[in-house]
Amino acid sequence: METNYLLLTFKRNDGEMLQMGCGCVLKIISIKGIESAQYTLHTSSGATEHGSFVSGKKIEERSISITFGIDDQVNRETYRKQVIQFFNPLDTFTLQLNWCYRQAQIQCEVSSFNFTDIQSMWDILEGNLELLCPYPFWEDLDNFGRNIASITPQWAYPVVFLNEKSAHHELGKIYGYRTFRKDVELPNKGDVPTGIIIRFTATRGAVKKPKIIKVSTGEFIEVLADLKKGDVLEINTNKGSKGVTLNGENISRKINKLSTYFEIDQKNNVIRYDAAENYTNLDVFLYYQSKYLGI
């Protein structure tokens, strides 16, 4: 495996993509800011006290600087025009980074972009790209998701059903079983706590007041609503997206007033689901992305 592999994939909010790095015409000359964002340490002190005490810690927005070159003398102007049009400052971007086959992504805005002066038609044309990431953490490319209330199948095709007991078939044989345990352990391999999306689906019938609980702290979110068969209730605890929807309609006002939009910590977390009535009718999917200080 290569130890110096670097590939950047930019995804614009309209779906357009552009790549720089290994195997691309756009070569990366240098990149700064992927390893760590700036930190701020807030301190306070009293008029008659020695020194100070820490009152808060904050990870600031992230800046990423990229210098790249167009490695195609024949089609240099074509690529130059393409890059200029792609990095429209009015658009929003997702940067996916593959550094030595470790992959992560971050949301970003273009704060500055320019090409260097053209000294010779035969030189490699270089460009400078400055990115601002208001939310400084890198995230996994995909959501980790699982159904913690699933039915586990116990048979597969081909299958033959008989009307009476035989040497190869027993009447009342179990062909699947319901997972009745309501707890699940969620590992967060990231560097900081992360929000979570909980999706309740009333797959097998009506459900009353579904609830999700973070066992280690006792924090919970209880939705004071009745679900009919087929209803989908979604709870989002991610910063900037917190809320509750029922079949796509916002019902955040219907949560128990003691509820907390909790995050899962950077360790193993035990999550439990429940309901006032008929919790066994639920399918419960949990989705989250671990977050990292740097790559």
N, C-alpha and C positions, 0 to 999 in steps of 0.2 A: 504494500500500500504506500502511495506517495505521502511524504511528510510535509510537503510544501504546496499542497493543493488549495487553491482559493478560487471560489466562484461566487459572484454576486448576481442575484436575480431580482430585478425591480419589477413590481407589479403595480400598475397605475389603477386608480379607482374606476376607470372605465374598462378594465380588463386587459389593456395593452401591456406587453412585457418587453424587457430589454435586459441583456446579460453582459457582464464583464468578467474577465478572468481567464482561467485555463480553458483552452479550446475555442476562445472567442477572438474576433477581430479587435475588440476593445480590450486592451491589456491593462492590468492594474499595475501602476508604478509604485504607489504608496497608499496606505490607508491608516488612519488614526481614529481612535475613539471607540473601538469595538470592545476593548477590554474592561473599561470602567467609566462610569459617569462621575461628575463632580459631587462631592459631599459638602454639606453644611452642618456645622456643629453649633448649636445655640447654647449660650451660657448666660447665667445671671449671677449677680453678686449683691451683697448687702453693704451698706455704708460703713459698717464697723466689723465686717467679716473679712478674714483673709482669703484670698483666692476667689474662686467662683464654683458654681455647680452646674452640671449639664441639665438644661431644661428641655432640650429636644434635639433630635437628629433627623436630617432630611437628605434624601438622594435627589439631586437636581436633574433637570432635563439634560439629555445627552446630545452632544455634538459629534458628528462623524465627518471627517475630511477625507476625500478620495481624489487622488491624482491618477489619471488614466491616459492612455495613448491609443491612437488609431493605427493599427499595424496593417495597413493596406494602402500603398501609395497610389494604385490605379483608381480605386474607388473611394479615396479619402473624402472628397467633397460630398459624396452620397451619404457616407456614414456621419459626417459632420452635421449635415442637415437633419438626418434622422435623430441624432442625439439632441440637437437644439429643440426640435419639435416635441420630443418625448418628455423632457424635463420641464414641463409647463408649471410654473410656480403656483398656478391656480388649482392644480390637482393635488391629491394626496396619494402617498405611495406606501407600499409594504416592501421592505428590503429583506430578502431571504439570503442568509449567509451560509455558505458551505466552506468551513475552514478545517482542512485536514479531515474531512468527512464528518465533522461535528456540525449539525445543522440547527439553525434557530432563525427567528424572524422578529422584526420590529417595525412599528408604524413610524413614518417620518414625513417631513415636509422639506422642500427645497428652499434653503435660505440664501444660497448664492451659487451661481454657475457661470463659468466663462472658459473660453479657449485661450491659450497663450498666443502671443503674436507669431505670425508665420514668418520665419526667417528665411526658409528655403523650401521650395516645392518638394524637396527630396527628404526633408526631415520628418520624423514621426511627430504628428500633431498631438499636443498634449492638452488635456482639459482638466479643470479643477471643479469639484462638486462639493458643496457644503450642505450637510443635512442636519436638521433639527428634529430630535425625537422628544416631544413633550412628555411622554410616558417612557421612562428611561430603561425599562427592563426588556431583555430579550425573552422570547417565548418559544415553546415547542411549536413545530409546524402544524401539528394535528392535535385536536382535542383527545384526551384520554377519556374513554366512555365505557360504561358497563351498565347492564340491567341488574339491579340487586334484588329483584323480585321475579326472577325468571322461572319458567317451567323447563326442566331438564328432560329431553327426550330419552327414552329407553328402548326404542326399537327403530328399525329402518326398513325401507323397501328392499326386496319384495317381502310381503307379509301376507299370511293366509289366516283368516278367522274361521274357526270351526264352531259348530253348535254344541259340541259335547267334549268332555275331557278325553285326552288321548295321551300317548306316551310323549308326544312332542308339543302339547298345548295344554295349559291349565286354565280352567274357567276362572275369571276374576284376576287374570294376570295384569300387573302394573306396566303400562306402556309409557309412563312419564310421571315425574314427581314435581310438586310445587316446592320452591324454596321458602320455607316459613320463617327462617331466621331473618330478623329485621335489621341486623347490624352488618356493616361491611367496613373493612379497613382500606383506606385510601392512602397510598404513599405519595408524598410530594417531594420529588427529588430536586426541586428548585432551591434557590438561595433566599427567597422571601415568601411570605404567605401569598395565596392566590385565591381569587374568587371561584365560584362554582355555579354551574347551571344544573338545576334539578327539574326533570321533566316527569310529571305524574300522568299516566294514561289509565283511565278507567276501562281497562280492557275487558273485564269479566262481569261488569255490572256497576251499579251506583256506589258512590263512596261519599262519606260525610267528613268534612274538615280534615283534609290531609295535612300531615305535619312532617318536617324534617328536623333532626336534632344532631348537634355536635356533642357527642357523649362526654368528651374530655372536659368541656367547659360548661355544659348544660345549656348553651345557647340554642335557640330553636327558631323556626319560622312556621307558624300555623296559619293556614288560610281558612277563613270563616266562610266557606262556600261548599255547596253540595254539587258533586259531579255526577252527571248521568253517564251511562255506558257510552264509551267512545270519546268522551271529553278529554282534552289535553290541557293540563295546567303546568305552566313553566315559571320557575323562580330563578332569577339571575342575581347573584351577589357580587358580580364584578364591578369595580369602580367605574363610574360613568355610565353603567348600564343597569343599575339596580332597579328591580321591579318585579311585578307578578302579572302574568297574563293568563286568561282562560280562553282557549280557542282563538288566540290572537288579540283578544280585547284586554285592555289594561284594567286590572282590578286590584291594584296595589293598596287601595284604601280598605280592602277587606281582610287585611292580615291582623292577627292578634296584636294588640298594642304593645305587648311585652316582647314581640319578635325582634330578632337581630339579624341583619344581613351579614352573617359570619363568613370568614374565610377559612381555608384549611392551612394548617401550619406546615413548615418545612420539616416534616417528619411524618410518621404514620398517624393517620387520623381515623377515628372510629365514628362513622355516620350511621344514624338510625332513622328509619321512616316509620310512620304510624298514621292512624286515622281514628276519628271518634267512632266510626262504624265502617265495617267491611274493608279493612285494609288489604285482605287477601284478593280483592278485585283489582288491585293496582299492579301495573308495571311501573318501575321507578328507574329511570336512567339518570346517571350522574356524568357530567362532562366538565373537564377543567384542563388548563394548560399550565405547566410549571413555568416559573419565571426565573431569570438568571441575571446576576449583576454584570456579567461580561462573558465574552467568548474568547 
